[in-house]
Every structure is written in C-alpha cells, then in structure tokens.
C-alpha cells in the first residue's frame, strides 16, 4: 500500500466520519427523532442506518426546506461512502477526491439545516 493511498484513505475516512457525526445530531433533532448508531462498527451497519434515516425523511412532519437540506446532506454522505469503497478497490485518486467533494457538499447542507429556526423545521 502506497503512502499516498494510505494518506488519502485516512483523510477521506476522517471527513466521512465528521459528516456522519453531524448527521447523527441532525437526525436526532427531527420532530420524530431518528437514532443513528453512535459507535462506528463498520460501513455496512452505518451505511444501512443512513439509508434508513434517508428513507424515513418523507414521513417526517417538517417543512420541505428542512427535509430537502437534510435529505441532500444524507445523500451526499451515502455517495461519499460508496466512493470510499470504490477507492479501496482500485486506488484511483479521483475517487478519493470525490469523497472529499461529496463530504464538503454534505457539510454545507447540514450546516444550513442547523441554522434553520424552530418554525422552519
């Protein structure tokens, strides 16, 4: 394993973990809170939990704007998680870049969600 691959993998996983932490808080603040695992025990469990939370968003009694922001953030996280797996398979650098780009976009949407007023959720 090359140093570049290892460094990019570590950076990608850290960013993905940080966005997950933000989603964990956001989903917990919903009118009907959705609990995500607090222990990171592997992508399969975490990815399934985010997929489930994403699928439950249409049922939440919340504004369309809040739903759009959080669903987009979750979708970017799911995309980034898929790209981590793809990067681990073939080590193509653009896939690591895509992880970071997806995480940055997801962070932006969840950040906007956090700044909604009480009546906006």
DSSP file (Angstrom, degrees, kcal/mol; ACC not computed):
  #  RESIDUE AA STRUCTURE BP1 BP2  ACC     N-H-->O    O-->H-N    N-H-->O    O-->H-N    TCO  KAPPA ALPHA  PHI   PSI    X-CA   Y-CA   Z-CA
    1    1 A X              0   0    0      0, 0.0     2,-0.1     0, 0.0     0, 0.0   0.000 360.0 360.0 360.0 128.8    0.0    0.0    0.0
    2    2 A X     >  -     0   0    0      1,-0.1     4,-2.5     4,-0.0     5,-0.2  -0.375 360.0-122.1 -77.4 156.4    1.5    3.3   -1.0
    3    3 A X  H  > S+     0   0    0      2,-0.2     4,-3.0     1,-0.2     5,-0.2   0.889 113.7  53.5 -61.9 -39.6    1.8    6.2    1.4
    4    4 A X  H  > S+     0   0    0      2,-0.2     4,-2.6     1,-0.2     5,-0.2   0.936 109.9  46.8 -62.5 -45.7   -0.3    8.4   -0.9
    5    5 A X  H  > S+     0   0    0      1,-0.2     4,-2.5     2,-0.2    -2,-0.2   0.935 114.6  47.1 -60.3 -46.6   -3.1    5.8   -0.9
    6    6 A X  H  X S+     0   0    0     -4,-2.5     4,-2.5     2,-0.2    -2,-0.2   0.920 113.0  48.1 -63.0 -45.1   -3.0    5.4    2.8
    7    7 A X  H  X S+     0   0    0     -4,-3.0     4,-2.4     1,-0.2    -1,-0.2   0.910 113.7  46.8 -62.7 -43.2   -2.9    9.2    3.5
    8    8 A X  H  X S+     0   0    0     -4,-2.6     4,-2.5    -5,-0.2    -1,-0.2   0.884 111.7  51.8 -67.5 -37.5   -5.8    9.8    1.1
    9    9 A X  H  X S+     0   0    0     -4,-2.5     4,-2.6    -5,-0.2    -2,-0.2   0.933 110.9  47.1 -63.1 -45.6   -7.8    6.9    2.7
   10   10 A X  H  X S+     0   0    0     -4,-2.5     4,-2.3     2,-0.2    -2,-0.2   0.923 113.4  48.2 -63.0 -44.9   -7.3    8.3    6.2
   11   11 A X  H  X S+     0   0    0     -4,-2.4     4,-2.2     1,-0.2    -1,-0.2   0.914 112.9  48.8 -62.7 -42.8   -8.2   11.8    5.2
   12   12 A X  H  X S+     0   0    0     -4,-2.5     4,-2.4     1,-0.2    -2,-0.2   0.921 111.7  48.3 -63.6 -44.5  -11.3   10.5    3.4
   13   13 A X  H  X S+     0   0    0     -4,-2.6     4,-2.5     2,-0.2    -1,-0.2   0.881 110.4  51.9 -66.0 -38.0  -12.5    8.4    6.3
   14   14 A X  H  X S+     0   0    0     -4,-2.3     4,-2.4    -5,-0.2    -1,-0.2   0.939 111.6  46.1 -62.5 -46.6  -12.0   11.2    8.8
   15   15 A X  H  X S+     0   0    0     -4,-2.2     4,-2.2     1,-0.2    -2,-0.2   0.905 113.0  49.9 -64.4 -40.5  -14.1   13.6    6.7
   16   16 A X  H  X S+     0   0    0     -4,-2.4     4,-2.2     1,-0.2    -1,-0.2   0.908 111.2  49.6 -63.2 -42.3  -16.8   11.0    6.2
   17   17 A X  H  X S+     0   0    0     -4,-2.5     4,-2.1     2,-0.2    -2,-0.2   0.892 109.3  52.1 -63.0 -40.8  -16.8   10.3   10.0
   18   18 A X  H  X S+     0   0    0     -4,-2.4     4,-1.6     2,-0.2    -2,-0.2   0.909 110.3  47.1 -65.1 -42.1  -17.1   14.0   10.7
   19   19 A X  H  X S+     0   0    0     -4,-2.2     4,-2.4     1,-0.2    -1,-0.2   0.893 109.5  55.2 -65.8 -37.9  -20.1   14.4    8.4
   20   20 A X  H  X S+     0   0    0     -4,-2.2     4,-2.7     1,-0.2    -2,-0.2   0.914 104.5  53.5 -59.2 -42.3  -21.7   11.3   10.0
   21   21 A X  H  X S+     0   0    0     -4,-2.1     4,-1.6     1,-0.2    -1,-0.2   0.885 109.0  49.1 -60.2 -38.7  -21.3   13.0   13.4
   22   22 A X  H  X S+     0   0    0     -4,-1.6     4,-2.5     2,-0.2    -1,-0.2   0.904 111.2  49.2 -67.4 -40.9  -23.2   16.0   12.1
   23   23 A X  H  X S+     0   0    0     -4,-2.4     4,-3.1     2,-0.2     5,-0.3   0.887 105.7  58.0 -64.7 -38.5  -25.9   13.8   10.6
   24   24 A X  H  X S+     0   0    0     -4,-2.7     4,-1.1     1,-0.2    -1,-0.2   0.914 111.3  41.9 -57.1 -44.3  -26.3   11.9   13.9
   25   25 A X  H  X S+     0   0    0     -4,-1.6     4,-0.8     2,-0.2    -2,-0.2   0.930 114.9  50.6 -68.2 -46.3  -27.0   15.2   15.6
   26   26 A X  H >< S+     0   0    0     -4,-2.5     3,-1.1     1,-0.2     4,-0.3   0.923 110.3  47.7 -61.3 -46.8  -29.3   16.5   12.8
   27   27 A X  H >< S+     0   0    0     -4,-3.1     7,-2.4     1,-0.3     3,-0.8   0.798 108.0  57.5 -66.6 -26.9  -31.4   13.3   12.7
   28   28 A X  H 3< S+     0   0    0     -4,-1.1    -1,-0.3    -5,-0.3    -2,-0.2   0.677 102.1  56.1 -73.8 -17.3  -31.7   13.4   16.5
   29   29 A X  T << S+     0   0    0     -3,-1.1    -1,-0.2    -4,-0.8    -2,-0.2   0.399  82.0 116.3 -94.5   1.3  -33.3   16.9   16.3
   30   30 A X  S <  S-     0   0    0     -3,-0.8     3,-0.4    -4,-0.3    32,-0.1  -0.245  83.0-108.1 -68.7 159.0  -36.1   15.9   14.0
   31   31 A X  S    S+     0   0    0      1,-0.3     2,-0.6    90,-0.3    -1,-0.1   0.887 124.4  30.9 -54.2 -39.5  -39.7   16.2   15.1
   32   32 A X  S    S-     0   0    0     -5,-0.1    -1,-0.3     2,-0.0    -2,-0.1  -0.892 106.0-133.4-115.1  96.0  -39.7   12.3   15.2
   33   33 A X        -     0   0    0     -2,-0.6     2,-0.6    -3,-0.4    -5,-0.2  -0.137  12.3-151.3 -56.4 140.5  -36.0   11.7   16.1
   34   34 A X        -     0   0    0     -7,-2.4     2,-0.4   -10,-0.1    -4,-0.1  -0.962  13.7-141.6-113.7 115.8  -34.2    9.1   14.1
   35   35 A X        -     0   0    0     -2,-0.6     2,-0.3    -7,-0.1   -10,-0.1  -0.632  15.4-167.3 -81.8 128.7  -31.4    7.4   16.1
   36   36 A X        -     0   0    0     -2,-0.4    10,-0.1   -12,-0.2    14,-0.0  -0.836  38.8 -86.0-106.9 152.0  -28.2    6.6   14.2
   37   37 A X        -     0   0    0     -2,-0.3    -1,-0.1     8,-0.1   -13,-0.1  -0.285  30.0-157.5 -57.3 138.0  -25.6    4.3   15.7
   38   38 A X  S    S+     0   0    0      2,-0.0     2,-0.5   -14,-0.0    -1,-0.1   0.616  75.5  70.4 -92.8 -14.3  -23.2    6.2   17.9
   39   39 A X  S    S-     0   0    0      3,-0.0     2,-1.2     2,-0.0     3,-0.1  -0.900  80.0-136.3-104.9 131.3  -20.4    3.5   17.6
   40   40 A X        +     0   0    0     -2,-0.5     3,-0.1     1,-0.2    -2,-0.0  -0.714  38.6 158.3 -87.4  96.1  -18.7    3.2   14.2
   41   41 A X        -     0   0    0     -2,-1.2     2,-0.2     1,-0.4    -1,-0.2   0.272  63.1 -47.4-105.0  10.6  -18.6   -0.5   13.8
   42   42 A X     >  -     0   0    0      1,-0.1     4,-2.0     2,-0.1    -1,-0.4  -0.503  56.4 -89.1 135.9 155.9  -18.2   -0.7   10.1
   43   43 A X  H  > S+     0   0    0      1,-0.2     4,-3.5     2,-0.2     5,-0.4   0.844 115.3  61.7 -64.3 -35.4  -19.6    0.8    6.9
   44   44 A X  H  > S+     0   0    0      1,-0.2     4,-1.9     2,-0.2    -1,-0.2   0.943 110.7  38.7 -59.8 -48.6  -22.3   -1.9    6.4
   45   45 A X  H  > S+     0   0    0      2,-0.2     4,-1.8     1,-0.2    -1,-0.2   0.926 120.9  44.4 -66.0 -46.6  -24.0   -1.0    9.7
   46   46 A X  H  X S+     0   0    0     -4,-2.0     4,-2.4     2,-0.2     5,-0.2   0.922 113.7  49.3 -67.7 -44.9  -23.5    2.7    9.4
   47   47 A X  H  X S+     0   0    0     -4,-3.5     4,-2.6     1,-0.2    -1,-0.2   0.909 110.5  51.0 -63.2 -41.3  -24.5    2.9    5.7
   48   48 A X  H  X S+     0   0    0     -4,-1.9     4,-2.2    -5,-0.4    -1,-0.2   0.883 110.0  50.9 -62.3 -37.7  -27.6    0.9    6.3
   49   49 A X  H  X S+     0   0    0     -4,-1.8     4,-2.5     2,-0.2    -2,-0.2   0.905 111.4  46.2 -67.1 -41.9  -28.6    3.3    9.1
   50   50 A X  H  X S+     0   0    0     -4,-2.4     4,-2.7     2,-0.2    -2,-0.2   0.900 111.7  52.3 -68.5 -39.5  -28.1    6.4    7.0
   51   51 A X  H  X S+     0   0    0     -4,-2.6     4,-2.2    -5,-0.2    -2,-0.2   0.920 111.5  47.1 -59.4 -43.2  -30.1    4.8    4.2
   52   52 A X  H  X S+     0   0    0     -4,-2.2     4,-1.5     2,-0.2    -2,-0.2   0.927 112.7  48.2 -64.8 -45.6  -32.9    4.0    6.6
   53   53 A X  H  X S+     0   0    0     -4,-2.5     4,-0.8     1,-0.2    -2,-0.2   0.908 111.6  50.7 -61.8 -42.2  -32.9    7.5    8.0
   54   54 A X  H >< S+     0   0    0     -4,-2.7     3,-0.8     1,-0.2     4,-0.4   0.909 109.4  50.9 -60.4 -43.6  -32.9    9.0    4.5
   55   55 A X  H 3< S+     0   0    0     -4,-2.2     3,-0.4     1,-0.2    -1,-0.2   0.774 107.3  54.6 -67.1 -26.5  -35.8    6.8    3.5
   56   56 A X  H >< S+     0   0    0     -4,-1.5     3,-1.5    -3,-0.2     4,-0.5   0.642  83.5  88.1 -81.4 -15.5  -37.8    8.0    6.6
   57   57 A X  G X< S+     0   0    0     -3,-0.8     3,-1.7    -4,-0.8    -1,-0.2   0.850  79.0  59.6 -57.6 -39.1  -37.5   11.7    5.8
   58   58 A X  G 3  S+     0   0    0     -3,-0.4    -1,-0.3    -4,-0.4    -2,-0.1   0.773 104.1  53.6 -61.2 -21.9  -40.6   11.9    3.6
   59   59 A X  G <  S+     0   0    0     -3,-1.5    -1,-0.3    -4,-0.2     2,-0.2   0.536  85.5 107.6 -87.4  -7.8  -42.7   10.7    6.6
   60   60 A X  S <  S-     0   0    0     -3,-1.7     2,-1.8    -4,-0.5     7,-0.1  -0.505  75.4-126.7 -75.0 136.3  -41.3   13.4    8.9
   61   61 A X        +     0   0    0     -2,-0.2     2,-0.3     0, 0.0    -1,-0.1  -0.592  69.9 115.8 -79.5  82.5  -43.7   16.3    9.9
   62   62 A X  S    S-     0   0    0     -2,-1.8    59,-0.1    -5,-0.2    58,-0.0  -0.908  70.8 -80.5-145.1 167.5  -41.3   19.0    8.8
   63   63 A X     >  -     0   0    0     -2,-0.3     4,-2.4    57,-0.2     5,-0.2  -0.297  38.1-117.8 -70.4 157.6  -41.0   21.8    6.2
   64   64 A X  H  > S+     0   0    0      1,-0.2     4,-2.8     2,-0.2     5,-0.2   0.878 114.2  54.4 -62.1 -38.1  -40.0   21.0    2.7
   65   65 A X  H  > S+     0   0    0      2,-0.2     4,-2.5     1,-0.2    -1,-0.2   0.935 109.7  45.9 -63.0 -46.6  -36.9   23.1    3.1
   66   66 A X  H  > S+     0   0    0     54,-0.5     4,-2.4     1,-0.2     5,-0.3   0.926 114.3  48.9 -62.2 -44.1  -35.7   21.3    6.2
   67   67 A X  H  X S+     0   0    0     -4,-2.4     4,-2.8     1,-0.2     5,-0.3   0.920 111.6  49.5 -61.2 -44.7  -36.4   18.0    4.5
   68   68 A X  H  X S+     0   0    0     -4,-2.8     4,-2.1     1,-0.2    -2,-0.2   0.914 111.6  48.5 -62.4 -43.3  -34.5   19.0    1.4
   69   69 A X  H  X S+     0   0    0     -4,-2.5     4,-2.0     2,-0.2    -2,-0.2   0.941 116.8  40.5 -63.3 -47.7  -31.5   20.1    3.3
   70   70 A X  H  X S+     0   0    0     -4,-2.4     4,-2.5     2,-0.2     5,-0.2   0.889 114.7  50.8 -73.1 -37.9  -31.2   17.0    5.4
   71   71 A X  H  X S+     0   0    0     -4,-2.8     4,-2.4    -5,-0.3    -1,-0.2   0.898 111.4  49.4 -66.5 -37.2  -32.0   14.6    2.7
   72   72 A X  H  X S+     0   0    0     -4,-2.1     4,-2.4    -5,-0.3    -2,-0.2   0.912 110.6  49.9 -66.3 -41.9  -29.4   16.2    0.4
   73   73 A X  H  X S+     0   0    0     -4,-2.0     4,-2.0     2,-0.2    -2,-0.2   0.924 112.7  47.2 -61.3 -44.0  -26.8   16.0    3.2
   74   74 A X  H  X S+     0   0    0     -4,-2.5     4,-2.6     1,-0.2    -2,-0.2   0.897 110.6  52.3 -64.8 -40.0  -27.6   12.4    3.8
   75   75 A X  H  X S+     0   0    0     -4,-2.4     4,-2.3     1,-0.2    -1,-0.2   0.888 108.2  50.6 -64.8 -38.9  -27.4   11.6    0.1
   76   76 A X  H  X S+     0   0    0     -4,-2.4     4,-2.6     2,-0.2    -1,-0.2   0.898 109.9  51.0 -64.9 -38.4  -24.0   13.3   -0.2
   77   77 A X  H  X S+     0   0    0     -4,-2.0     4,-2.6     2,-0.2    -2,-0.2   0.939 110.5  48.6 -62.1 -45.6  -22.8   11.1    2.8
   78   78 A X  H  X S+     0   0    0     -4,-2.6     4,-2.0     1,-0.2    -2,-0.2   0.895 111.8  49.6 -61.9 -39.9  -24.1    8.0    1.1
   79   79 A X  H  X S+     0   0    0     -4,-2.3     4,-2.1     2,-0.2    -1,-0.2   0.926 111.0  49.1 -63.9 -44.7  -22.4    9.0   -2.2
   80   80 A X  H  X S+     0   0    0     -4,-2.6     4,-1.9     1,-0.2    -2,-0.2   0.901 109.0  53.0 -61.9 -41.3  -19.1    9.6   -0.3
   81   81 A X  H  X S+     0   0    0     -4,-2.6     4,-1.7     1,-0.2    -1,-0.2   0.902 108.9  49.5 -62.2 -41.2  -19.4    6.2    1.4
   82   82 A X  H  X S+     0   0    0     -4,-2.0     4,-2.2     1,-0.2    -1,-0.2   0.888 109.4  52.0 -64.1 -38.4  -19.8    4.5   -1.9
   83   83 A X  H  X S+     0   0    0     -4,-2.1     4,-2.6     2,-0.2    -1,-0.2   0.827 103.8  57.3 -70.2 -30.6  -16.8    6.3   -3.3
   84   84 A X  H  X S+     0   0    0     -4,-1.9     4,-2.2     2,-0.2    -1,-0.2   0.942 109.0  46.3 -60.6 -46.4  -14.6    5.2   -0.3
   85   85 A X  H  X S+     0   0    0     -4,-1.7     4,-1.2     1,-0.2    -2,-0.2   0.925 112.7  49.5 -62.1 -44.5  -15.4    1.6   -1.2
   86   86 A X  H  X S+     0   0    0     -4,-2.2     4,-1.8     1,-0.2     5,-0.3   0.893 110.1  51.4 -62.0 -39.7  -14.7    2.3   -4.9
   87   87 A X  H  X S+     0   0    0     -4,-2.6     4,-2.5     1,-0.2    -1,-0.2   0.881 105.9  54.9 -65.4 -37.8  -11.3    4.0   -3.9
   88   88 A X  H  < S+     0   0    0     -4,-2.2    -1,-0.2     1,-0.2    -2,-0.2   0.797 108.0  51.7 -65.5 -27.1  -10.4    1.0   -1.8
   89   89 A X  H  < S+     0   0    0     -4,-1.2    -2,-0.2    -3,-0.3    -1,-0.2   0.940 131.4   6.4 -75.6 -48.6  -10.9   -1.3   -4.8
   90   90 A X  H  < S-     0   0    0     -4,-1.8    -2,-0.2     2,-0.1    -3,-0.2   0.475  83.5-132.6-122.3  -1.7   -8.8    0.4   -7.5
   91   91 A X     <  +     0   0    0     -4,-2.5     2,-0.5    -5,-0.3    -4,-0.1   0.725  42.0 165.2  60.7  24.8   -7.0    3.3   -5.7
   92   92 A X    >>  -     0   0    0     -6,-0.3     3,-1.8     1,-0.1     4,-0.8  -0.642  35.3-140.7 -77.1 123.3   -7.9    5.8   -8.4
   93   93 A X  H 3> S+     0   0    0     -2,-0.5     4,-2.1     1,-0.3     3,-0.4   0.786  95.6  64.4 -57.4 -34.3   -7.2    9.3   -6.9
   94   94 A X  H 3> S+     0   0    0      1,-0.2     4,-2.0     2,-0.2    -1,-0.3   0.792  97.7  57.8 -63.7 -24.5  -10.2   11.0   -8.4
   95   95 A X  H <> S+     0   0    0     -3,-1.8     4,-1.6     2,-0.2    -1,-0.2   0.877 105.6  48.3 -72.9 -36.5  -12.4    8.7   -6.2
   96   96 A X  H  X S+     0   0    0     -4,-0.8     4,-1.9    -3,-0.4    -2,-0.2   0.891 111.7  51.0 -66.0 -38.8  -10.7   10.0   -3.1
   97   97 A X  H  X S+     0   0    0     -4,-2.1     4,-2.7     1,-0.2    -2,-0.2   0.888 106.6  54.4 -63.5 -38.5  -11.2   13.5   -4.4
   98   98 A X  H  X S+     0   0    0     -4,-2.0     4,-2.5     2,-0.2    -1,-0.2   0.845 104.5  55.1 -65.2 -33.6  -14.9   12.7   -5.0
   99   99 A X  H  X S+     0   0    0     -4,-1.6     4,-2.5     2,-0.2    -1,-0.2   0.965 111.0  44.0 -60.6 -51.6  -15.2   11.6   -1.3
  100  100 A X  H  X S+     0   0    0     -4,-1.9     4,-2.7     1,-0.2    -2,-0.2   0.914 113.8  50.3 -61.9 -44.5  -13.9   14.9   -0.1
  101  101 A X  H  X S+     0   0    0     -4,-2.7     4,-2.2     1,-0.2    -1,-0.2   0.917 111.9  47.6 -60.9 -44.3  -16.1   16.9   -2.6
  102  102 A X  H  X S+     0   0    0     -4,-2.5     4,-2.6     1,-0.2    -1,-0.2   0.894 112.5  49.5 -64.6 -39.7  -19.2   14.9   -1.5
  103  103 A X  H  X S+     0   0    0     -4,-2.5     4,-2.9     2,-0.2     5,-0.2   0.922 109.4  51.2 -65.9 -43.7  -18.4   15.5    2.1
  104  104 A X  H  X S+     0   0    0     -4,-2.7     4,-1.8     1,-0.2    -2,-0.2   0.929 112.8  46.3 -59.5 -45.0  -17.9   19.2    1.7
  105  105 A X  H  X S+     0   0    0     -4,-2.2     4,-1.8     1,-0.2    -2,-0.2   0.928 112.8  49.7 -63.2 -44.8  -21.2   19.5   -0.1
  106  106 A X  H  X S+     0   0    0     -4,-2.6     4,-2.5     1,-0.2     5,-0.3   0.896 108.3  53.3 -61.0 -40.9  -23.0   17.4    2.6
  107  107 A X  H  X S+     0   0    0     -4,-2.9     4,-2.4     1,-0.2    -1,-0.2   0.887 106.1  54.1 -61.3 -38.7  -21.5   19.5    5.3
  108  108 A X  H  X S+     0   0    0     -4,-1.8     4,-2.0    -5,-0.2    -1,-0.2   0.920 110.8  45.0 -61.8 -44.3  -22.8   22.7    3.6
  109  109 A X  H  X S+     0   0    0     -4,-1.8     4,-2.0     2,-0.2    -2,-0.2   0.905 114.6  46.4 -69.5 -41.6  -26.3   21.3    3.5
  110  110 A X  H  X S+     0   0    0     -4,-2.5     4,-2.3     2,-0.2    -1,-0.2   0.861 110.0  55.7 -70.2 -32.6  -26.3   20.0    7.1
  111  111 A X  H  X S+     0   0    0     -4,-2.4     4,-1.1    -5,-0.3    -2,-0.2   0.932 108.2  47.7 -61.1 -45.9  -24.8   23.3    8.2
  112  112 A X  H  < S+     0   0    0     -4,-2.0     3,-0.4     1,-0.2    -2,-0.2   0.876 109.2  54.7 -63.0 -36.6  -27.8   25.1    6.6
  113  113 A X  H >< S+     0   0    0     -4,-2.0     3,-1.7     1,-0.2    -1,-0.2   0.922 104.8  53.4 -60.9 -44.0  -30.2   22.7    8.3
  114  114 A X  H 3< S+     0   0    0     -4,-2.3    -1,-0.2     1,-0.3    -2,-0.2   0.757 105.2  56.1 -63.5 -24.0  -28.6   23.5   11.7
  115  115 A X  T 3< S+     0   0    0     -4,-1.1    -1,-0.3    -3,-0.4     2,-0.2   0.345  80.1 113.2 -94.4   8.0  -29.3   27.2   11.1
  116  116 A X  S <  S-     0   0    0     -3,-1.7     5,-0.1    -4,-0.1     2,-0.1  -0.531  70.7-116.5 -73.2 146.2  -33.0   26.9   10.4
  117  117 A X    >>  -     0   0    0     -2,-0.2     3,-1.7     1,-0.1     4,-0.6  -0.326  31.6 -99.0 -75.2 165.9  -35.2   28.5   13.0
  118  118 A X  G >4 S+     0   0    0      1,-0.3     3,-1.1     2,-0.2    -1,-0.1   0.882 124.8  50.4 -55.0 -41.9  -37.6   26.4   15.2
  119  119 A X  G 34 S+     0   0    0      1,-0.2    -1,-0.3     2,-0.2    -3,-0.0   0.598 102.8  63.2 -73.0  -9.9  -40.5   27.2   13.0
  120  120 A X  G <4        0   0    0     -3,-1.7   -54,-0.5     1,-0.2    -1,-0.2   0.552 360.0 360.0 -92.4  -8.6  -38.6   26.2    9.9
  121  121 A X    <<        0   0    0     -3,-1.1   -90,-0.3    -4,-0.6    -1,-0.2   0.415 360.0 360.0 -98.9 360.0  -38.1   22.6   10.8
